[in-house]
Protein backbone atom coordinates (compact mmCIF):
# COMPACT_ATOMS: atom_id res chain seq x y z
CA UNK A 1 0.00 0.00 0.00
CA UNK A 2 1.43 3.31 -1.08
CA UNK A 3 2.06 5.67 1.84
CA UNK A 4 0.86 3.14 4.42
CA UNK A 5 2.51 3.27 7.84
CA UNK A 6 4.76 0.37 8.82
CA UNK A 7 3.02 -2.58 10.41
CA UNK A 8 3.56 -2.99 14.14
CA UNK A 9 4.71 -6.32 15.49
CA UNK A 10 4.07 -7.12 19.11
CA UNK A 11 7.17 -8.95 20.27
CA UNK A 12 6.17 -9.59 23.82
CA UNK A 13 4.67 -8.42 27.04
CA UNK A 14 7.34 -7.19 29.43
CA UNK A 15 6.48 -6.38 33.01
CA UNK A 16 2.96 -5.29 32.10
CA UNK A 17 4.18 -2.96 29.38
CA UNK A 18 3.95 -3.91 25.73
CA UNK A 19 7.26 -3.98 23.95
CA UNK A 20 6.56 -3.00 20.38
CA UNK A 21 8.90 -2.91 17.47
CA UNK A 22 7.93 -1.79 14.03
CA UNK A 23 8.44 -4.28 11.22
CA UNK A 24 8.32 -2.43 7.95
CA UNK A 25 7.24 -4.57 5.01
CA UNK A 26 8.82 -7.99 5.00
CA UNK A 27 12.02 -6.83 6.75
CA UNK A 28 13.26 -7.92 10.15
CA UNK A 29 11.79 -6.34 13.29
CA UNK A 30 15.19 -4.77 14.04
CA UNK A 31 15.37 -3.16 10.59
CA UNK A 32 11.78 -2.00 10.84
CA UNK A 33 12.38 -0.58 14.30
CA UNK A 34 15.36 1.43 13.06
CA UNK A 35 13.25 2.84 10.22
CA UNK A 36 10.59 4.21 12.55
CA UNK A 37 12.83 5.34 15.38
CA UNK A 38 13.47 2.27 17.50
CA UNK A 39 11.64 1.08 20.56
CA UNK A 40 8.29 2.56 21.36
CA UNK A 41 8.68 4.51 24.58
CA UNK A 42 7.11 1.86 26.82
CA UNK A 43 8.01 1.44 30.45
CA UNK A 44 10.33 -1.31 31.64
CA UNK A 45 9.49 -0.60 35.27
CA UNK A 46 7.97 2.12 37.40
CA UNK A 47 10.52 4.81 36.52
CA UNK A 48 12.48 3.63 33.46
CA UNK A 49 11.72 3.15 29.77
CA UNK A 50 13.02 0.69 27.21
CA UNK A 51 14.25 3.65 25.16
CA UNK A 52 16.57 4.97 27.87
CA UNK A 53 17.95 1.49 28.64
CA UNK A 54 18.78 0.86 24.97
CA UNK A 55 19.84 4.33 23.80
CA UNK A 56 23.37 4.44 22.43
CA UNK A 57 25.08 7.39 20.80
CA UNK A 58 27.74 5.06 19.39
CA UNK A 59 25.10 2.76 17.85
CA UNK A 60 23.28 5.72 16.27
CA UNK A 61 26.50 7.30 15.00
CA UNK A 62 27.83 4.05 13.53
CA UNK A 63 24.50 2.63 12.33
CA UNK A 64 24.71 -0.42 14.61
CA UNK A 65 21.56 -2.29 15.63
CA UNK A 66 21.32 -2.16 19.44
CA UNK A 67 18.18 -4.29 19.80
CA UNK A 68 18.36 -6.54 22.89
CA UNK A 69 17.69 -10.25 22.62
CA UNK A 70 14.72 -11.70 24.55
CA UNK A 71 17.19 -12.96 27.18
CA UNK A 72 18.74 -9.49 27.52
CA UNK A 73 15.27 -7.94 27.84
CA UNK A 74 14.48 -10.29 30.73
CA UNK A 75 17.79 -9.41 32.39
CA UNK A 76 17.04 -5.68 31.96
CA UNK A 77 13.64 -6.16 33.61
CA UNK A 78 15.31 -7.90 36.56
CA UNK A 79 17.93 -5.13 36.91
CA UNK A 80 15.25 -2.44 36.91
CA UNK A 81 12.90 -4.26 39.30
CA UNK A 82 15.63 -5.26 41.75
CA UNK A 83 18.02 -2.29 41.75
CA UNK A 84 17.09 0.70 39.60
CA UNK A 85 13.43 1.21 40.54
CA UNK A 86 14.12 0.82 44.29
CA UNK A 87 17.03 3.27 43.98
CA UNK A 88 14.92 5.85 42.16
CA UNK A 89 12.07 5.49 44.68
CA UNK A 90 14.51 5.92 47.58
CA UNK A 91 16.25 8.97 46.11
CA UNK A 92 13.08 10.79 45.10
CA UNK A 93 14.95 12.26 42.13
CA UNK A 94 15.71 11.13 38.57
CA UNK A 95 18.42 8.56 37.92
CA UNK A 96 19.90 8.98 34.45
CA UNK A 97 21.07 5.97 32.45
CA UNK A 98 24.29 6.93 30.67
CA UNK A 99 24.81 3.44 29.24
CA UNK A 100 22.46 0.47 29.41
CA UNK A 101 22.21 -2.46 27.05
CA UNK A 102 25.01 -2.76 24.49
CA UNK A 103 24.86 -5.25 21.64
CA UNK A 104 28.30 -6.88 21.21
CA UNK A 105 29.24 -4.67 18.20
CA UNK A 106 28.27 -1.56 20.20
CA UNK A 107 30.32 -2.77 23.17
CA UNK A 108 33.34 -3.23 20.90
CA UNK A 109 32.82 0.24 19.38
CA UNK A 110 32.98 1.86 22.83
CA UNK A 111 35.97 -0.30 23.90
CA UNK A 112 33.89 -2.07 26.55
CA UNK A 113 35.17 -5.12 28.38
CA UNK A 114 34.81 -8.30 26.30
CA UNK A 115 32.92 -9.80 29.27
CA UNK A 116 30.79 -6.71 29.95
CA UNK A 117 27.44 -7.38 31.61
CA UNK A 118 26.03 -4.56 29.47
CA UNK A 119 25.92 -7.06 26.58
CA UNK A 120 23.59 -9.39 28.49
CA UNK A 121 21.33 -6.59 29.77
CA UNK A 122 22.59 -7.09 33.34
CA UNK A 123 24.29 -3.69 33.79
CA UNK A 124 23.68 0.03 33.56
CA UNK A 125 25.85 3.08 34.11
CA UNK A 126 23.97 5.74 36.05
CA UNK A 127 24.17 9.29 37.40
CA UNK A 128 21.91 11.38 39.63
CA UNK A 129 22.00 15.18 39.46
CA UNK A 130 23.41 16.77 42.58
CA UNK A 131 25.23 13.61 43.68
CA UNK A 132 28.81 12.51 43.24
CA UNK A 133 29.42 9.03 41.89
CA UNK A 134 30.75 7.92 45.27
CA UNK A 135 27.63 9.22 47.05
CA UNK A 136 25.33 7.50 44.55
CA UNK A 137 27.25 4.22 44.87
CA UNK A 138 26.99 4.46 48.67
CA UNK A 139 23.21 4.82 48.40
CA UNK A 140 22.95 1.74 46.16
CA UNK A 141 24.99 -0.32 48.62
CA UNK A 142 23.10 1.11 51.60
CA UNK A 143 19.71 0.12 50.15
CA UNK A 144 20.49 -3.51 50.91
CA UNK A 145 19.24 -4.72 47.52
CA UNK A 146 21.12 -7.60 45.89
CA UNK A 147 23.64 -6.56 43.23
CA UNK A 148 26.52 -8.15 41.37
CA UNK A 149 28.77 -5.10 41.12
CA UNK A 150 28.68 -1.45 42.11
CA UNK A 151 31.64 0.50 40.71
CA UNK A 152 31.97 4.25 41.06
CA UNK A 153 34.17 6.01 38.52
CA UNK A 154 36.31 9.09 39.15
CA UNK A 155 35.17 12.22 37.25
CA UNK A 156 38.16 11.82 34.92
CA UNK A 157 36.74 8.43 33.89
CA UNK A 158 33.14 9.55 33.47
CA UNK A 159 31.94 10.18 37.02
CA UNK A 160 29.23 7.53 36.80
CA UNK A 161 28.23 4.42 38.74
CA UNK A 162 28.20 1.00 37.09
CA UNK A 163 25.60 -1.26 38.69
CA UNK A 164 24.82 -4.84 37.71
CA UNK A 165 22.50 -7.64 38.76
CA UNK A 166 22.27 -11.19 37.44
CA UNK A 167 19.76 -14.02 37.66
CA UNK A 168 22.13 -16.62 36.16
CA UNK A 169 24.31 -17.18 39.25
CA UNK A 170 24.82 -15.84 42.77
CA UNK A 171 25.36 -12.07 42.84
CA UNK A 172 28.83 -11.19 44.13
CA UNK A 173 27.98 -7.95 45.94
CA UNK A 174 31.33 -6.59 44.74
CA UNK A 175 32.05 -2.90 45.42
CA UNK A 176 34.87 -1.17 43.55
CA UNK A 177 36.27 2.27 42.71
CA UNK A 178 37.75 3.18 39.32
CA UNK A 179 40.29 5.91 40.13
CA UNK A 180 41.55 8.53 37.68
CA UNK A 181 44.89 6.72 37.34
CA UNK A 182 43.18 3.63 35.91
CA UNK A 183 42.35 0.15 37.08
CA UNK A 184 40.02 -0.79 39.92
CA UNK A 185 40.44 -0.93 43.68
CA UNK A 186 38.26 -2.38 46.42
CA UNK A 187 35.93 0.14 48.04
CA UNK A 188 33.41 0.31 50.85
CA UNK A 189 31.14 3.28 51.56
CA UNK A 190 32.45 5.61 54.25
CA UNK A 191 30.31 7.49 56.74
CA UNK A 192 28.66 10.48 55.13
CA UNK A 193 29.46 9.31 51.58
CA UNK A 194 25.75 9.14 50.73
CA UNK A 195 25.23 12.85 51.24
CA UNK A 196 24.78 14.99 48.14
CA UNK A 197 27.99 16.46 46.79
Secondary structure in CASP SS format (residue, H / E / C, confidence):
PFRMAT SS
TARGET T0000
AUTHOR 0000-0000-0000
METHOD secondary structure of the structure
MODEL  1
X C 1.00
X C 1.00
X C 1.00
X C 1.00
X C 1.00
X C 1.00
X E 1.00
X E 1.00
X E 1.00
X E 1.00
X E 1.00
X E 1.00
X E 1.00
X E 1.00
X C 1.00
X C 1.00
X E 1.00
X E 1.00
X E 1.00
X E 1.00
X E 1.00
X E 1.00
X E 1.00
X C 1.00
X C 1.00
X C 1.00
X C 1.00
X C 1.00
X H 1.00
X H 1.00
X H 1.00
X H 1.00
X H 1.00
X H 1.00
X H 1.00
X C 1.00
X C 1.00
X C 1.00
X C 1.00
X C 1.00
X C 1.00
X C 1.00
X E 1.00
X C 1.00
X C 1.00
X C 1.00
X C 1.00
X C 1.00
X E 1.00
X H 1.00
X H 1.00
X H 1.00
X H 1.00
X H 1.00
X C 1.00
X C 1.00
X H 1.00
X H 1.00
X H 1.00
X H 1.00
X H 1.00
X H 1.00
X C 1.00
X C 1.00
X C 1.00
X C 1.00
X C 1.00
X C 1.00
X C 1.00
X H 1.00
X H 1.00
X H 1.00
X H 1.00
X H 1.00
X H 1.00
X H 1.00
X H 1.00
X H 1.00
X H 1.00
X H 1.00
X H 1.00
X H 1.00
X H 1.00
X H 1.00
X H 1.00
X H 1.00
X H 1.00
X H 1.00
X H 1.00
X H 1.00
X H 1.00
X C 1.00
X C 1.00
X C 1.00
X C 1.00
X E 1.00
X E 1.00
X E 1.00
X E 1.00
X C 1.00
X C 1.00
X C 1.00
X C 1.00
X H 1.00
X H 1.00
X H 1.00
X H 1.00
X H 1.00
X H 1.00
X C 1.00
X C 1.00
X C 1.00
X C 1.00
X C 1.00
X C 1.00
X C 1.00
X H 1.00
X H 1.00
X H 1.00
X H 1.00
X C 1.00
X C 1.00
X E 1.00
X E 1.00
X E 1.00
X E 1.00
X E 1.00
X C 1.00
X C 1.00
X C 1.00
X C 1.00
X C 1.00
X H 1.00
X H 1.00
X H 1.00
X H 1.00
X H 1.00
X H 1.00
X H 1.00
X H 1.00
X H 1.00
X H 1.00
X H 1.00
X C 1.00
X C 1.00
X C 1.00
X C 1.00
X C 1.00
X E 1.00
X E 1.00
X E 1.00
X E 1.00
X E 1.00
X C 1.00
X H 1.00
X H 1.00
X H 1.00
X C 1.00
X C 1.00
X C 1.00
X E 1.00
X E 1.00
X E 1.00
X E 1.00
X C 1.00
X C 1.00
X C 1.00
X C 1.00
X C 1.00
X C 1.00
X C 1.00
X C 1.00
X C 1.00
X E 1.00
X E 1.00
X E 1.00
X E 1.00
X E 1.00
X C 1.00
X C 1.00
X C 1.00
X C 1.00
X C 1.00
X C 1.00
X E 1.00
X E 1.00
X C 1.00
X C 1.00
X C 1.00
X C 1.00
X C 1.00
X C 1.00
X C 1.00
X C 1.00
X C 1.00
X C 1.00
X C 1.00
END
